[in-house]
């Protein structure tokens, strides 16, 4: 027995035609020497490459229409995933001749791409986000763009002095205060009209693209994530992700 497919599984996993765009073209310089011969998305976290884990998680929610943006060592990524038949999905590649940024790469999507909202995700993330809830949140928001955010706590390791402006005397003393921020999680939902007018030759990242939309129409929606989320940007984070998976196993 290799696998078991039940009627319940077929009912509980609808087929979702939304395009999934995964950014996998970066150099991964902060992960050297690990990325000297291997593109960052193919580094293994646990038993499989980061990018394969991302694709499988999307598949678990019923998505099947994938686009992978490539640049650095693109042939290795294409050789690994091919056209997606091993996972019973369709994978196409957005091949950047020059780096276009997370926003600019979207201009390489084919004209016949689904008109449904697309999900864009960085290809170096380990996350357990619920993609169905994300898409539902976006559709109910009435906005053209949603950005996933995670809460980030930063503790100042010293006592912080607040000064009165009028006489430069002490106003308050707070010992080692903690500040909370929402940070960009590198996962977005975009309606097609967000990218239709982008210049195909211009480099633009998502923060810049969405920053221009903050005061347009209904603004930019946020989706707070409380599930596990790790950005594999440096070796310490790569090791942390592997240690977490080892602890779970």
Buried (B, 14 or more C-beta within 10 A) or exposed (E): EEEEEEEEEEEEEEEBEBBBBBBBBBBBEBBEEBBEEBBBBBBEBBEEBBBBBBBEBBBEBBBBBBBBBBBBBBEBBBEBBEEBEEBEBEBBBBBBEEBBBBBBBBBBBEEEBEEBBBBBBBBBBBBEBBBBEBBEBBBEBEBBBBBBBBEEEEEEEEEEEEEEEEEEEEEEEEEEEEEEEBEBBBBBBBBBEBBEEBEEEEBBBBEEBBEEBEEEEEBBBBBEBEEEBBBBBEBEBBEBBBEBBEEEE
